[in-house]
Amino acid sequence: MLKPNQNKTFKFLKKLVIAITVVISVVSTTRTRGDRYYSSASSYSFTPSTTAIGEWSRARATYYAAIDPRDEIGGACGFGDLKQNGYGMATVGLSSSLFNRGQICGACFELRCVNDLKYCIPGTSIILTATNYCAPNYGLFTPPTPASGNVDDGTVDSGSGSDADNVGGLCNPPNEHFVLPIEAFEKIAIWKASNMPVQYRRIKCRREGGIRYTINGSGFFYSVLITNVAGVGDVTAVKIKGSKTGWLPMGRNWGQNWHINADLKNQPLSFEVTVSNGVTVTSYNVAPKDWQLGQTFNGKQFDS
């Protein structure tokens, strides 16, 4: 039987063990969260990042909130309904310095919040697909203030020069700027942060299923929207072939919409797609002989 002093000691040790167990559990949970990133899949699942194809660079990021469901449709890359086409809300608009006149459409970027202990969520990063363009605003002038971070203090925080480069439109050249849906932004920073310093790098895209070809047009003019491209993601050249033709090069109309003037009716169609690292995938007889305008067909896929 324990004496009074021994009983007090035993109760104290019991409480101490419980407290230590709680602390260990919290630390373990925090480390697990720090090893995650926001996936480009519409399910928003988290997976370790292992497919980087570029070095970390500096930029800034802001967010927008979609007030109308139609805000999730369209964009300068022409991907249409982003949720329906598999991109979800893990998408991003790029400033002129990154957009490269639409050639970057479909590429994937990994972003992480840096240099702000107040608003950054430590240890997190997010994977985003380039689907839109953030246009410059040369008529906008933002007076430099300490609160806005636009004071030229001699440090480089935008990846494009001194702090004075941020005076004016956030997407003005040479600024490297990302505009995210608020749902994505809140995975790496608190929404009150607004205009955040970030680091970014190119990363391979992971997609489910094959490359998708959506055929539209009129008469002998055909436009093919190419989506769901894995690997480096950004298409640089496309060829099309009917059973009665050879391989015909297509021209970039806008974003990832490619066009051609040719007689391709009543013949199965094949596609040859080349991406920015020079790799080409050829998909034969993707569309059957009786294909119709407005239909989407699946082809082979790049390795991711």
Disulfide bonds with the S-S distance in Angstrom:
Cys77-Cys105 1.95
Cys108-Cys205 2.08
Cys113-Cys120 1.99
Cys134-Cys171 1.86
